[in-house]
Amino acid sequence: MYEVNNCLIFLPFGYAADIISTVEFNCSGELLATGDKGGRVVIFQREQESKNRLLSRGEYNVYSTFQSHEPEFDYLKSLEIEEKINKIRWLPQQNAAHFLLSANDKTIKLWKISERDKRAEGYNLKDEDGRLRDQFRITTLRVPVLMPMDLMVEASPRRIFANAHTYHINSISVNSDYETYLSADDLRINLWHLEITDRSFNIVDIKPANMEELTEVITAAECHPHQCNVFVYSSSKGTIRLCDMRAAALCDRHSKFFEEPEDPSSRSFFSEIISSISDVKFSHSGRYMMTRDYLSVKVWDLNMENRPVETYQVHEYLRSKLCSLYENDCIFDKFECCWNGSDSAIMTGSYNNFFRMFDRNTRRDITLEASRENSKPRAMLKPRKVCTGGKRKKDEISVDSLDFNKKILHTAWHPKENVIAVAFVRLSIWTLIYEILYGR
């Protein structure tokens, strides 16, 4: 199905604050942004000279690093707001600069990433060191000139969108009109204009009058890639609602409701927990959407609401271990999922630093492991298999020996090429870039 080469490994970090919390390619795939629990954003850029060299494709180096959010304290509620970056979303590039949105639990910021390789010299009213000159001693008029300088990448905040969410922000999504975006927390979804920071429009509100009657929360939300009036949001009950903003200003009444009926014979104490959707993504074509729950990935046709058209089991072998996963809180882990550029394959993470890829055309799948042992450039990753019982083969790993502290929650796929980014955790944090070669 696939051959996967390790192209580059970013430097490891050594502190808890450096744990990567989000990964996102920009629209061209030339830049990759990562956010961490320390509130920092690190941007990697693809090497320009490697574009036409097959053996060097996929090489990314650090482009810019900046502190996006700082820890805050809400004195009215006596709550500490951590600086962890929950989501990063790039805006389509309109000029030489790049723009991205970054969000922690409460605040969203719009950042401008720009380059500067020239500086102006020969000012009339100030010296080269910036001090103002005595106007009475200025006897000649000079024309400032631009002089070359070492390339400098600047990250500057352009907008700050705050004070609109009572609960923790779990999603932001840029609309296809490139003028507005959505932000979602546990109970509300707001619509923002990129030029207006002091107000937003609340378009979904599922907060009950009595909080004791609360039965579900919003887990993820995303705008349609082509229709600026359509968006979806998922819930902790495993349902997806598609809303049309043309129908009403408040989209509490959905246009379509996607839910797969549960088999009563397989219902258990953990059924509601594992059915909670942790991520929802539209396909690039806009025809399908993908959801990730604890054990599986499902692909839905927007024209069919009663059941998914495709279901892929990610780690079904963990069903017998749900009790222990509940005790160590791993059952509440929120795995992300992503499409490849042509919507023909999907990817998501698992435990033991495994990540899974599924080919939608052939229905074949593969399990690969991101680890330090595979850190050498161009090292070929070998498929891994998990043995659920009985006699295991030499190249298999027993389900009882899986390390649940090693997990891949955040993944991203290059929008145009078969290059993926995977963030995994164990003691120190690494981000890897892999190149995928389709086998014949």
DRENDO-1510 file (C-alpha; in Angstrom, 1 decimal, always signed):
<recs>
REC; n; res; u; v; w
REC; 1; MET; +0.0; +0.0; +0.0 .
REC; 2; TYR; +2.5; +2.6; +1.2 .
REC; 3; GLU; +6.2; +3.0; +1.7 .
REC; 4; VAL; +7.0; +5.6; +4.3 .
REC; 5; ASN; +10.4; +7.3; +4.6 .
REC; 6; ASN; +11.5; +9.4; +7.5 .
REC; 7; CYS; +12.7; +12.6; +6.0 .
REC; 8; LEU; +13.4; +14.8; +8.9 .
REC; 9; ILE; +13.2; +14.9; +12.7 .
REC; 10; PHE; +12.9; +18.2; +14.5 .
REC; 11; LEU; +14.9; +18.8; +17.7 .
REC; 12; PRO; +13.4; +17.3; +20.9 .
REC; 13; PHE; +12.2; +19.4; +23.7 .
REC; 14; GLY; +12.8; +18.5; +27.3 .
REC; 15; TYR; +10.0; +20.1; +29.4 .
REC; 16; ALA; +6.3; +19.5; +30.0 .
REC; 17; ALA; +5.5; +23.0; +28.6 .
REC; 18; ASP; +7.1; +21.8; +25.2 .
REC; 19; ILE; +4.5; +19.1; +24.7 .
REC; 20; ILE; +3.0; +19.7; +21.2 .
REC; 21; SER; -0.7; +20.4; +21.3 .
REC; 22; THR; -1.5; +21.1; +17.6 .
REC; 23; VAL; +0.1; +20.6; +14.2 .
REC; 24; GLU; -1.1; +22.4; +11.0 .
REC; 25; PHE; +0.2; +22.8; +7.4 .
REC; 26; ASN; -0.5; +26.0; +5.6 .
REC; 27; CYS; -2.5; +26.1; +2.4 .
REC; 28; SER; +0.5; +25.5; +0.1 .
REC; 29; GLY; +2.2; +23.0; +2.4 .
REC; 30; GLU; +5.4; +25.1; +2.4 .
REC; 31; LEU; +5.0; +26.0; +6.1 .
REC; 32; LEU; +4.2; +23.8; +9.1 .
REC; 33; ALA; +3.1; +25.4; +12.4 .
REC; 34; THR; +3.1; +23.6; +15.7 .
REC; 35; GLY; +1.8; +24.9; +19.0 .
REC; 36; ASP; +2.7; +23.6; +22.5 .
REC; 37; LYS; +1.5; +23.7; +26.1 .
REC; 38; GLY; +3.9; +26.6; +26.8 .
REC; 39; GLY; +1.9; +28.9; +24.5 .
REC; 40; ARG; +4.6; +29.0; +21.8 .
REC; 41; VAL; +4.2; +28.6; +18.1 .
REC; 42; VAL; +7.1; +27.1; +16.1 .
REC; 43; ILE; +6.9; +27.5; +12.3 .
REC; 44; PHE; +8.9; +25.2; +10.0 .
REC; 45; GLN; +9.6; +26.1; +6.3 .
REC; 46; ARG; +10.3; +23.6; +3.5 .
REC; 47; GLU; +13.7; +24.0; +2.0 .
REC; 48; GLN; +13.4; +25.8; -1.4 .
REC; 49; GLU; +16.3; +24.1; -3.1 .
REC; 50; SER; +14.9; +20.6; -2.2 .
REC; 51; LYS; +11.8; +21.0; -4.3 .
REC; 52; ASN; +13.3; +19.5; -7.5 .
REC; 53; ARG; +15.4; +16.9; -5.7 .
REC; 54; LEU; +13.5; +13.7; -5.0 .
REC; 55; LEU; +15.8; +12.5; -2.3 .
REC; 56; SER; +15.6; +15.7; -0.4 .
REC; 57; ARG; +11.9; +16.3; -0.6 .
REC; 58; GLY; +10.1; +17.0; +2.6 .
REC; 59; GLU; +12.9; +18.6; +4.5 .
REC; 60; TYR; +11.7; +21.4; +6.8 .
REC; 61; ASN; +13.7; +23.7; +9.0 .
REC; 62; VAL; +12.8; +26.1; +11.8 .
REC; 63; TYR; +11.5; +29.3; +10.2 .
REC; 64; SER; +10.1; +31.3; +13.1 .
REC; 65; THR; +9.4; +30.9; +16.8 .
REC; 66; PHE; +7.3; +33.2; +18.9 .
REC; 67; GLN; +5.3; +33.3; +22.2 .
REC; 68; SER; +1.6; +33.4; +21.2 .
REC; 69; HIS; -0.1; +33.2; +24.6 .
REC; 70; GLU; +0.8; +33.8; +28.2 .
REC; 71; PRO; -0.8; +32.3; +31.3 .
REC; 72; GLU; -3.6; +34.5; +32.7 .
REC; 73; PHE; -5.9; +34.5; +35.8 .
REC; 74; ASP; -9.6; +35.2; +35.8 .
REC; 75; TYR; -10.2; +37.0; +39.0 .
REC; 76; LEU; -13.9; +37.0; +38.7 .
REC; 77; LYS; -14.1; +33.2; +38.5 .
REC; 78; SER; -10.8; +32.4; +40.4 .
REC; 79; LEU; -9.7; +30.3; +37.4 .
REC; 80; GLU; -6.2; +30.1; +35.9 .
REC; 81; ILE; -6.2; +30.2; +32.1 .
REC; 82; GLU; -3.3; +28.2; +30.8 .
REC; 83; GLU; -1.3; +29.3; +27.8 .
REC; 84; LYS; -1.5; +26.0; +25.9 .
REC; 85; ILE; -2.3; +26.4; +22.2 .
REC; 86; ASN; -5.4; +24.4; +21.4 .
REC; 87; LYS; -5.7; +25.1; +17.7 .
REC; 88; ILE; -3.8; +26.8; +14.9 .
REC; 89; ARG; -5.4; +27.7; +11.5 .
REC; 90; TRP; -3.7; +29.3; +8.6 .
REC; 91; LEU; -5.4; +31.9; +6.4 .
REC; 92; PRO; -4.9; +31.7; +2.6 .
REC; 93; GLN; -1.9; +33.7; +1.5 .
REC; 94; GLN; -2.8; +37.0; -0.2 .
REC; 95; ASN; +0.6; +38.7; -0.3 .
REC; 96; ALA; +4.2; +38.2; +0.7 .
REC; 97; ALA; +3.2; +37.8; +4.4 .
REC; 98; HIS; +1.5; +34.8; +6.1 .
REC; 99; PHE; -1.3; +35.0; +8.6 .
REC; 100; LEU; -2.5; +32.4; +11.1 .
REC; 101; LEU; -5.0; +32.2; +14.0 .
REC; 102; SER; -3.9; +30.7; +17.3 .
REC; 103; ALA; -6.2; +29.9; +20.2 .
REC; 104; ASN; -5.8; +28.9; +23.8 .
REC; 105; ASP; -8.8; +28.2; +26.1 .
REC; 106; LYS; -10.2; +31.7; +26.0 .
REC; 107; THR; -8.4; +34.0; +23.5 .
REC; 108; ILE; -7.8; +33.8; +19.8 .
REC; 109; LYS; -5.0; +35.9; +18.1 .
REC; 110; LEU; -4.3; +36.7; +14.5 .
REC; 111; TRP; -0.6; +36.8; +13.7 .
REC; 112; LYS; +1.2; +38.2; +10.8 .
REC; 113; ILE; +4.4; +36.4; +9.7 .
REC; 114; SER; +6.6; +38.5; +7.5 .
REC; 115; GLU; +10.2; +38.7; +6.2 .
REC; 116; ARG; +12.5; +41.7; +6.2 .
REC; 117; ASP; +15.8; +41.6; +4.4 .
REC; 118; LYS; +16.4; +45.3; +3.8 .
REC; 119; ARG; +16.6; +48.3; +6.1 .
REC; 120; ALA; +16.4; +52.0; +5.4 .
REC; 121; GLU; +19.4; +54.2; +6.0 .
REC; 122; GLY; +20.1; +57.9; +5.6 .
REC; 123; TYR; +17.3; +59.5; +7.6 .
REC; 124; ASN; +17.2; +63.3; +7.9 .
REC; 125; LEU; +15.7; +63.7; +11.3 .
REC; 126; LYS; +17.5; +61.0; +13.2 .
REC; 127; ASP; +20.9; +59.3; +13.4 .
REC; 128; GLU; +21.6; +55.7; +12.5 .
REC; 129; ASP; +21.2; +54.7; +16.1 .
REC; 130; GLY; +17.7; +56.1; +16.2 .
REC; 131; ARG; +18.4; +59.3; +18.2 .
REC; 132; LEU; +16.8; +62.5; +17.0 .
REC; 133; ARG; +19.1; +65.1; +15.4 .
REC; 134; ASP; +19.2; +68.7; +16.3 .
REC; 135; GLN; +16.9; +70.3; +13.6 .
REC; 136; PHE; +19.0; +73.5; +13.6 .
REC; 137; ARG; +22.1; +71.6; +12.5 .
REC; 138; ILE; +20.4; +69.9; +9.5 .
REC; 139; THR; +21.8; +71.7; +6.5 .
REC; 140; THR; +21.4; +69.1; +3.8 .
REC; 141; LEU; +18.6; +66.9; +2.6 .
REC; 142; ARG; +19.4; +63.2; +2.2 .
REC; 143; VAL; +17.3; +60.6; +0.3 .
REC; 144; PRO; +17.0; +57.5; +2.4 .
REC; 145; VAL; +18.1; +54.3; +0.7 .
REC; 146; LEU; +17.3; +50.6; +1.3 .
REC; 147; MET; +20.3; +48.5; +2.3 .
REC; 148; PRO; +20.5; +44.7; +2.4 .
REC; 149; MET; +20.5; +43.0; +5.8 .
REC; 150; ASP; +20.3; +39.5; +7.2 .
REC; 151; LEU; +16.9; +37.9; +6.7 .
REC; 152; MET; +14.7; +38.6; +9.7 .
REC; 153; VAL; +11.3; +36.8; +10.2 .
REC; 154; GLU; +8.9; +38.9; +12.3 .
REC; 155; ALA; +5.7; +37.6; +14.0 .
REC; 156; SER; +3.4; +40.4; +15.0 .
REC; 157; PRO; -0.1; +40.2; +16.5 .
REC; 158; ARG; -2.6; +41.9; +14.3 .
REC; 159; ARG; -5.9; +41.2; +16.1 .
REC; 160; ILE; -6.9; +39.8; +19.5 .
REC; 161; PHE; -10.4; +38.2; +19.8 .
REC; 162; ALA; -11.2; +37.8; +23.5 .
REC; 163; ASN; -14.0; +37.7; +26.1 .
REC; 164; ALA; -16.4; +35.7; +24.0 .
REC; 165; HIS; -16.2; +32.2; +25.4 .
REC; 166; THR; -17.2; +31.1; +28.9 .
REC; 167; TYR; -15.9; +27.6; +28.3 .
REC; 168; HIS; -12.7; +26.2; +26.8 .
REC; 169; ILE; -12.3; +26.8; +23.1 .
REC; 170; ASN; -11.9; +23.4; +21.3 .
REC; 171; SER; -12.1; +24.4; +17.6 .
REC; 172; ILE; -11.5; +27.3; +15.3 .
REC; 173; SER; -12.2; +27.1; +11.5 .
REC; 174; VAL; -11.6; +29.7; +8.8 .
REC; 175; ASN; -14.6; +30.1; +6.5 .
REC; 176; SER; -14.4; +29.8; +2.7 .
REC; 177; ASP; -15.2; +33.5; +2.3 .
REC; 178; TYR; -11.8; +34.2; +4.0 .
REC; 179; GLU; -13.5; +37.0; +5.9 .
REC; 180; THR; -15.1; +35.1; +8.8 .
REC; 181; TYR; -14.2; +32.2; +11.0 .
REC; 182; LEU; -15.9; +30.0; +13.7 .
REC; 183; SER; -14.8; +29.4; +17.2 .
REC; 184; ALA; -16.4; +26.7; +19.4 .
REC; 185; ASP; -16.4; +25.8; +23.0 .
REC; 186; ASP; -18.3; +23.1; +25.0 .
REC; 187; LEU; -21.7; +24.8; +24.6 .
REC; 188; ARG; -21.5; +27.6; +22.1 .
REC; 189; ILE; -20.2; +28.4; +18.6 .
REC; 190; ASN; -19.4; +32.0; +17.7 .
REC; 191; LEU; -19.0; +33.6; +14.2 .
REC; 192; TRP; -16.3; +36.3; +14.0 .
REC; 193; HIS; -15.2; +38.7; +11.3 .
REC; 194; LEU; -11.5; +38.9; +10.9 .
REC; 195; GLU; -11.5; +42.7; +11.0 .
REC; 196; ILE; -13.8; +43.1; +14.1 .
REC; 197; THR; -12.5; +42.1; +17.5 .
REC; 198; ASP; -15.0; +43.6; +20.0 .
REC; 199; ARG; -18.0; +41.5; +19.0 .
REC; 200; SER; -19.0; +38.2; +17.6 .
REC; 201; PHE; -22.3; +36.5; +16.7 .
REC; 202; ASN; -23.4; +33.5; +18.7 .
REC; 203; ILE; -24.8; +31.1; +16.1 .
REC; 204; VAL; -25.1; +27.9; +18.2 .
REC; 205; ASP; -26.0; +27.8; +21.9 .
REC; 206; ILE; -26.9; +24.4; +23.5 .
REC; 207; LYS; -26.6; +25.5; +27.1 .
REC; 208; PRO; -29.8; +24.5; +29.0 .
REC; 209; ALA; -31.6; +26.8; +31.4 .
REC; 210; ASN; -30.7; +24.3; +34.1 .
REC; 211; MET; -27.1; +22.9; +33.9 .
REC; 212; GLU; -28.3; +19.8; +35.6 .
REC; 213; GLU; -30.1; +18.9; +32.4 .
REC; 214; LEU; -27.0; +19.1; +30.3 .
REC; 215; THR; -26.6; +15.8; +28.4 .
REC; 216; GLU; -24.0; +16.6; +25.7 .
REC; 217; VAL; -21.3; +19.1; +24.8 .
REC; 218; ILE; -19.8; +20.3; +21.6 .
REC; 219; THR; -16.5; +18.6; +20.8 .
REC; 220; ALA; -15.5; +20.0; +17.4 .
REC; 221; ALA; -16.7; +22.3; +14.6 .
REC; 222; GLU; -15.6; +23.1; +11.1 .
REC; 223; CYS; -16.7; +25.2; +8.1 .
REC; 224; HIS; -17.5; +23.7; +4.7 .
REC; 225; PRO; -14.6; +24.2; +2.3 .
REC; 226; HIS; -16.7; +25.7; -0.4 .
REC; 227; GLN; -20.0; +26.9; +1.0 .
REC; 228; CYS; -19.5; +29.7; +3.4 .
REC; 229; ASN; -23.0; +29.3; +4.9 .
REC; 230; VAL; -22.6; +25.7; +5.9 .
REC; 231; PHE; -20.8; +24.2; +8.9 .
REC; 232; VAL; -20.9; +21.1; +11.1 .
REC; 233; TYR; -20.3; +20.4; +14.7 .
REC; 234; SER; -20.0; +17.2; +16.6 .
REC; 235; SER; -21.1; +16.2; +20.1 .
REC; 236; SER; -20.0; +14.0; +23.0 .
REC; 237; LYS; -23.0; +11.7; +22.1 .
REC; 238; GLY; -21.5; +10.7; +18.8 .
REC; 239; THR; -23.8; +12.9; +16.7 .
REC; 240; ILE; -23.0; +15.4; +14.0 .
REC; 241; ARG; -25.2; +18.4; +13.1 .
REC; 242; LEU; -24.9; +20.2; +9.8 .
REC; 243; CYS; -26.2; +23.8; +9.9 .
REC; 244; ASP; -27.1; +26.3; +7.3 .
REC; 245; MET; -26.6; +30.0; +8.3 .
REC; 246; ARG; -29.1; +31.1; +5.7 .
REC; 247; ALA; -32.0; +29.4; +7.5 .
REC; 248; ALA; -31.8; +31.4; +10.7 .
REC; 249; ALA; -29.5; +33.7; +12.7 .
REC; 250; LEU; -29.4; +31.1; +15.5 .
REC; 251; CYS; -28.5; +27.7; +14.2 .
REC; 252; ASP; -29.8; +25.7; +17.2 .
REC; 253; ARG; -32.1; +23.9; +14.7 .
REC; 254; HIS; -29.8; +21.9; +12.4 .
REC; 255; SER; -30.4; +21.2; +8.7 .
REC; 256; LYS; -29.1; +17.6; +8.8 .
REC; 257; PHE; -28.5; +15.2; +11.7 .
REC; 258; PHE; -25.9; +12.4; +11.3 .
REC; 259; GLU; -26.0; +9.5; +13.7 .
REC; 260; GLU; -25.3; +5.8; +13.4 .
REC; 261; PRO; -27.8; +3.6; +15.3 .
REC; 262; GLU; -26.2; +1.7; +18.1 .
REC; 263; ASP; -26.4; -2.1; +18.2 .
REC; 264; PRO; -28.2; -2.9; +21.5 .
REC; 265; SER; -26.3; -6.2; +21.9 .
REC; 266; SER; -22.9; -4.4; +22.1 .
REC; 267; ARG; -24.0; -1.6; +24.5 .
REC; 268; SER; -21.9; -1.3; +27.7 .
REC; 269; PHE; -21.0; +1.1; +30.4 .
REC; 270; PHE; -18.4; +2.6; +28.1 .
REC; 271; SER; -20.6; +3.0; +25.0 .
REC; 272; GLU; -21.4; +6.6; +25.4 .
REC; 273; ILE; -17.8; +7.5; +26.3 .
REC; 274; ILE; -16.2; +5.8; +23.3 .
REC; 275; SER; -18.8; +7.1; +20.9 .
REC; 276; SER; -17.9; +10.7; +21.7 .
REC; 277; ILE; -16.5; +12.4; +18.5 .
REC; 278; SER; -13.1; +14.0; +19.1 .
REC; 279; ASP; -12.6; +15.4; +15.6 .
REC; 280; VAL; -14.6; +16.2; +12.4 .
REC; 281; LYS; -13.1; +17.2; +9.1 .
REC; 282; PHE; -14.7; +18.0; +5.7 .
REC; 283; SER; -13.1; +16.4; +2.7 .
REC; 284; HIS; -11.4; +18.8; +0.3 .
REC; 285; SER; -14.1; +18.2; -2.3 .
REC; 286; GLY; -16.8; +19.1; +0.3 .
REC; 287; ARG; -18.8; +15.9; -0.5 .
REC; 288; TYR; -17.8; +13.9; +2.5 .
REC; 289; MET; -16.8; +14.5; +6.1 .
REC; 290; MET; -14.8; +12.3; +8.5 .
REC; 291; THR; -15.3; +11.8; +12.2 .
REC; 292; ARG; -13.0; +10.2; +14.8 .
REC; 293; ASP; -14.3; +8.5; +17.9 .
REC; 294; TYR; -12.3; +6.5; +20.4 .
REC; 295; LEU; -12.1; +3.3; +18.4 .
REC; 296; SER; -12.8; +4.1; +14.8 .
REC; 297; VAL; -12.8; +6.6; +11.9 .
REC; 298; LYS; -16.0; +7.1; +9.9 .
REC; 299; VAL; -16.6; +8.7; +6.6 .
REC; 300; TRP; -20.0; +10.2; +6.0 .
REC; 301; ASP; -21.7; +11.3; +2.7 .
REC; 302; LEU; -23.4; +14.6; +3.3 .
REC; 303; ASN; -26.4; +13.3; +1.4 .
REC; 304; MET; -26.9; +10.3; +3.7 .
REC; 305; GLU; -27.6; +10.9; +7.3 .
REC; 306; ASN; -28.6; +7.5; +8.7 .
REC; 307; ARG; -25.2; +5.8; +8.6 .
REC; 308; PRO; -21.6; +6.3; +7.5 .
REC; 309; VAL; -20.5; +5.1; +4.1 .
REC; 310; GLU; -17.2; +3.9; +5.4 .
REC; 311; THR; -16.0; +2.7; +8.8 .
REC; 312; TYR; -12.3; +2.0; +9.7 .
REC; 313; GLN; -11.3; +0.4; +12.9 .
REC; 314; VAL; -8.3; +2.1; +14.4 .
REC; 315; HIS; -7.6; -0.1; +17.4 .
REC; 316; GLU; -10.5; -2.4; +17.9 .
REC; 317; TYR; -8.2; -4.7; +20.0 .
REC; 318; LEU; -8.5; -2.2; +22.8 .
REC; 319; ARG; -12.2; -2.9; +23.3 .
REC; 320; SER; -11.4; -5.6; +25.8 .
REC; 321; LYS; -9.2; -3.2; +27.8 .
REC; 322; LEU; -11.7; -0.3; +28.2 .
REC; 323; CYS; -12.0; -0.8; +31.9 .
REC; 324; SER; -8.2; -0.2; +32.5 .
REC; 325; LEU; -8.3; +2.6; +29.9 .
REC; 326; TYR; -11.1; +4.2; +31.9 .
REC; 327; GLU; -9.1; +3.9; +35.1 .
REC; 328; ASN; -6.0; +5.6; +33.7 .
REC; 329; ASP; -8.2; +8.3; +31.9 .
REC; 330; CYS; -6.8; +7.3; +28.5 .
REC; 331; ILE; -10.4; +6.6; +27.3 .
REC; 332; PHE; -10.8; +10.4; +27.3 .
REC; 333; ASP; -8.0; +11.0; +24.9 .
REC; 334; LYS; -8.9; +13.1; +21.9 .
REC; 335; PHE; -7.4; +11.8; +18.7 .
REC; 336; GLU; -7.4; +13.9; +15.5 .
REC; 337; CYS; -7.8; +12.7; +11.9 .
REC; 338; CYS; -6.9; +14.2; +8.5 .
REC; 339; TRP; -7.4; +13.7; +4.8 .
REC; 340; ASN; -4.7; +13.5; +2.1 .
REC; 341; GLY; -4.8; +16.1; -0.6 .
REC; 342; SER; -6.9; +14.0; -3.0 .
REC; 343; ASP; -9.3; +12.6; -0.3 .
REC; 344; SER; -8.2; +9.1; -1.3 .
REC; 345; ALA; -6.6; +8.3; +2.0 .
REC; 346; ILE; -7.0; +9.2; +5.7 .
REC; 347; MET; -4.8; +9.1; +8.7 .
REC; 348; THR; -5.2; +9.1; +12.5 .
REC; 349; GLY; -3.1; +8.3; +15.6 .
REC; 350; SER; -3.1; +5.5; +18.2 .
REC; 351; TYR; -1.1; +4.3; +21.2 .
REC; 352; ASN; +2.4; +3.0; +21.4 .
REC; 353; ASN; +3.3; +5.9; +19.0 .
REC; 354; PHE; +1.4; +4.0; +16.3 .
REC; 355; PHE; -0.4; +5.9; +13.5 .
REC; 356; ARG; -2.8; +4.4; +11.0 .
REC; 357; MET; -3.4; +5.1; +7.4 .
REC; 358; PHE; -6.4; +3.9; +5.3 .
REC; 359; ASP; -6.6; +3.8; +1.5 .
REC; 360; ARG; -10.3; +4.5; +0.6 .
REC; 361; ASN; -9.9; +3.0; -2.9 .
REC; 362; THR; -8.5; -0.3; -2.0 .
REC; 363; ARG; -9.7; -0.4; +1.6 .
REC; 364; ARG; -6.2; -1.5; +2.6 .
REC; 365; ASP; -4.6; -0.1; +5.8 .
REC; 366; ILE; -1.3; +0.1; +7.4 .
REC; 367; THR; +0.0; +0.7; +11.0 .
REC; 368; LEU; +3.4; +2.5; +11.4 .
REC; 369; GLU; +5.3; +3.5; +14.4 .
REC; 370; ALA; +7.0; +6.9; +15.1 .
REC; 371; SER; +10.0; +6.3; +17.3 .
REC; 372; ARG; +13.5; +7.4; +18.0 .
REC; 373; GLU; +14.8; +4.1; +16.5 .
REC; 374; ASN; +13.4; +5.2; +13.2 .
REC; 375; SER; +15.0; +8.7; +13.4 .
REC; 376; LYS; +17.7; +8.3; +10.8 .
REC; 377; PRO; +17.0; +10.2; +7.6 .
REC; 378; ARG; +15.5; +8.2; +4.8 .
REC; 379; ALA; +15.0; +5.2; +7.1 .
REC; 380; MET; +12.1; +3.0; +5.9 .
REC; 381; LEU; +9.3; +2.5; +8.4 .
REC; 382; LYS; +8.2; -1.1; +8.7 .
REC; 383; PRO; +4.5; -2.0; +9.2 .
REC; 384; ARG; +3.6; -3.0; +12.7 .
REC; 385; LYS; +0.9; -5.5; +13.8 .
REC; 386; VAL; -0.7; -6.0; +17.1 .
REC; 387; CYS; -1.4; -9.5; +18.4 .
REC; 388; THR; -4.6; -9.9; +20.4 .
REC; 389; GLY; -4.0; -13.3; +21.9 .
REC; 390; GLY; -2.5; -16.7; +21.4 .
REC; 391; LYS; +0.9; -17.2; +19.7 .
REC; 392; ARG; +2.4; -14.1; +18.3 .
REC; 393; LYS; +4.8; -13.8; +15.4 .
REC; 394; LYS; +8.2; -12.4; +15.5 .
REC; 395; ASP; +7.3; -9.0; +14.0 .
REC; 396; GLU; +4.1; -8.6; +16.1 .
REC; 397; ILE; +3.6; -6.8; +19.4 .
REC; 398; SER; +1.2; -8.0; +22.1 .
REC; 399; VAL; -1.7; -5.8; +23.0 .
REC; 400; ASP; -0.7; -6.3; +26.7 .
REC; 401; SER; +2.7; -4.7; +26.0 .
REC; 402; LEU; +1.4; -1.5; +24.4 .
REC; 403; ASP; +2.5; +1.7; +26.1 .
REC; 404; PHE; -0.5; +4.0; +26.6 .
REC; 405; ASN; +1.7; +6.9; +27.7 .
REC; 406; LYS; +3.1; +7.0; +24.1 .
REC; 407; LYS; +0.3; +8.3; +22.0 .
REC; 408; ILE; -0.2; +10.2; +18.7 .
REC; 409; LEU; -3.0; +12.7; +19.1 .
REC; 410; HIS; -2.0; +15.3; +16.5 .
REC; 411; THR; -1.4; +14.6; +12.8 .
REC; 412; ALA; -1.4; +16.7; +9.6 .
REC; 413; TRP; -1.2; +15.8; +5.9 .
REC; 414; HIS; +0.4; +18.0; +3.3 .
REC; 415; PRO; -2.4; +19.5; +1.2 .
REC; 416; LYS; -0.8; +18.7; -2.2 .
REC; 417; GLU; +1.8; +16.0; -1.6 .
REC; 418; ASN; +2.3; +12.7; +0.3 .
REC; 419; VAL; +4.1; +14.3; +3.2 .
REC; 420; ILE; +2.7; +13.9; +6.7 .
REC; 421; ALA; +3.5; +15.4; +10.1 .
REC; 422; VAL; +3.2; +13.4; +13.3 .
REC; 423; ALA; +3.6; +14.6; +16.9 .
REC; 424; PHE; +4.3; +12.0; +19.5 .
REC; 425; VAL; +5.1; +12.0; +23.2 .
REC; 426; ARG; +7.4; +10.2; +25.5 .
REC; 427; LEU; +9.5; +12.0; +28.1 .
REC; 428; SER; +10.6; +14.5; +25.4 .
REC; 429; ILE; +8.5; +15.7; +22.5 .
REC; 430; TRP; +9.4; +15.2; +18.9 .
REC; 431; THR; +7.7; +16.2; +15.7 .
REC; 432; LEU; +8.5; +14.1; +12.6 .
REC; 433; ILE; +8.0; +14.7; +9.0 .
REC; 434; TYR; +7.5; +11.6; +6.8 .
REC; 435; GLU; +7.3; +11.2; +3.1 .
REC; 436; ILE; +4.9; +8.6; +1.7 .
REC; 437; LEU; +5.6; +6.8; -1.4 .
REC; 438; TYR; +2.8; +4.7; -2.9 .
REC; 439; GLY; +4.0; +1.2; -3.6 .
REC; 440; ARG; +3.3; -0.4; -6.9 .
</recs>
